Amino acid sequence: MKMCRTLQIVAASFLAFCALSATTEAQQRFDGVTLRVATYGGPWGDGIKQLIGPEFAKLGGTLEIVTGAPRGHLAKLIVARGDEPPFDLCEVDEPAAPQFMRANVLQKFDVSKLSNAGGLISPILHDGHLVPDWVFEDGVVYNEDKFKELGISAPRRYSDLINPKLKGRVGVPNITGGLGLFVVYGFTIDAGGSVTNIKPGLENLKKLGATQYFSGNLAAQTALISGDIWANFMGSSWAIRLQRANYKWAKFALLKVGDNVGIWERGHMGLAKGSRHVAAANWFMNELISPKIQLELAKRAGNVPVNKEAIAELDKDPLVHGVLRLDPKDIANMRRVDFGDIDVSAWTDEWDRTMLH
């Protein structure tokens, strides 16, 4: 009987401890904490502020959005190394990810705090340093009306855009932006080149006769609307945005990349080394990858969610379903690009020699 009584006491103590732990976690607060998140402007950054900011405020904190590109975030973290970082979290795109890791400016997330991580369609990378937060399906956005007028079929390969009727009317993103690197990659594989020999891809790319190289998607979108260009290599989200703005001619095509169709471009969030708000950062990240937030952000920005449940729900939207390819088999067949194997500086030098002369 004494042994049974002892076991009862131990069990009761354990249950009380679990209840206290659960209560403590449920009542986690961030009074006086200002969490600084370096991310993109426009619908994405605004969406994060509007969707997560109020929930963070309920816990006593303030969410501050700092807009900019990943390369800029990296430069700021390098300058501040050893001191308090200029922000707590920042976007890390695929081209910049190897540079972030080499610079050693990030710390690991506490993955045990990310209860929503089990629903991710893309893995957490670099042993907890990079948590996925968005995806783009990369291909070409084109003016369907113009293509029909010219008797040109919907493009299926990068080389399909090398057409005398389209010369000078196909926009190309500059290699200095992340998207430009993916375009060079696509043209290179299509032309039989490799990550160590991009010359064939650049030679084909130059045949488009592009009169300018866009530094941002917004400028390319403006050129598409004005009719200055009739196609542009970009993510599917821009076709969704154009169609929602009643430009029904905006169509999107995934392009063949070797044995794959389309490029699966992933974005991640990193936690700045030296951040004083690690607990708040983990809370924020778990919110960001939740089904609800991922779905709402995708509706606003046109990207693909990283949460599987959100993807399935988003695919019910007729407009989105007509642009994005969200079937698991289609997603699995898109090309993933490993920038750890790519010398971006060498690519840029080759671009300058080929495209600018």
URCOR-V690764 format. One line per field, one symbol per residue. ss: DSSP state (H for helix, E for strand, - for the rest). burial: b if it has 16 or more other C-alpha atoms within 10 Angstrom, else e. A space follows every 10 residues. Layout:
ss: ???
burial: ???
This chain:
ss: -HHHHHHHHH HHHHHHHHHH HHHHHH---- ---EEEEEE- -HHHHHHHHH HHHHHHHH-- -EEEEEE--H HHHHHHHHH- --------EE EEEHHHHHHH HHH--EE--- HHH-HHHHHE ----EHHH-E EEEEEEEEEE EEEHHHHHHH -------HHH H--HHH---E EEE----HHH HHHHHHHHHH ---E--E-HH HHHHHH---- --EE--HHHH HHHHHH---- EEEEE-HHHH HHHH-----E EEE--EE--E E-EEEEEEEE EE-----HHH HHHHHHHH-- HHHHHHHHHH H--E--EHHH HHHH---HHH HHH----HHH HH--E---HH H--HHHHHHH HHHHH--
burial: eeeeeeeeee eeeeeeeeee eeeeeeeebb eebbbbbbbb eeebbbbbbe bebebbbebe bbbbbbbebb bebbeebeee beeebbbbbb bbbbbbbbbb eeeebbbbbe beebebbebb bbebeeeebb bbbbbbbbbb bbbbeebeee eeebbbbbbe bbeeebbbbb bbbbbebbbb bbbbbbbbbb bebbbeebbb bbbbbebbbb eeebbebeeb bebbeeeebb bbbbbbbbbb bbbeeeeebb bbbbbbbeeb bbbbbbbbbb bbbbbebbbb bbbbbbbbbb bebbbbbbbb bbbbbbbbbb beebbeeeeb eebbbbeeee beebbebebe ebebeebeeb beeeeee
